[in-house]
Amino acid sequence: MKSKFLFILLIAFCTSCSSDYSPKPKAYFHIDLPNPVYSEFTDFPFFKFSISNQAFVEELKDAPAGMKEKNGMGFNLIYPRLYAKVYCSYFRINKHDFSDFMEESRQMVYVREIRAKGVKEIEYIHPEQKVYGLVYEIQGDAASPVQFVISDSINSFFRGSLYFDSYYNRDSIAPVLEYINKDIQFIIESFRWKQ
């Protein structure tokens, strides 16, 4: 019995060691992304927009102190299947504050640009609805690869920032990032003020 075991072990050892090893390329998991179905979300008093059925709204019960001081409110759009969150905040402003809010948003983007390879800015202008948006797509490895602002330039200012739940490699999340970018574009295009 002992000799049979040694013989099998010897054969296994000889066949397991081959010299024709070839390295396998790195690969990422295949991500199946469902087709989104959009519905109008009207729960907030100052604005409404359409969101994907792949996301849900999580209201923040305790807003940060800085947000309360600026007459703001916050909520998150959560994509549980994609392990992503869009942190959103809304502020009631007067037209004198608009440039301060825009500059603060721009600084939040360009502070992250130090680690990034660049920032692409995309404008959305819908004067008939008084919706003016700006999307910042941050290239390279940044904590928040997409940030955006929406305003009427007079009374309201809306800001959003996309974050993933863990550290990511930009190549591995490219399909998810493109998917959520389309949702953000849809949010901006469907955004309406309730005033």
Secondary structure, 3 states (H helix, E strand, C coil): CHHHHHHHHHHHHHHHCCCCCCCCCCCCCCCCCCCCCEEEECCCCCEEEEEECCCEEEECCCCCHHHHHCCEEEEEEEECCCCEEEEEEEEECCCCCHHHHHHHHHHHHHHHCCCEEEEEEEEEEECCCCEEEEEEEEEECCCCCEEEEEECCCCEEEEEEEEECCCCCHHHHHHHHHHHHHHHHHHHHHCEECC
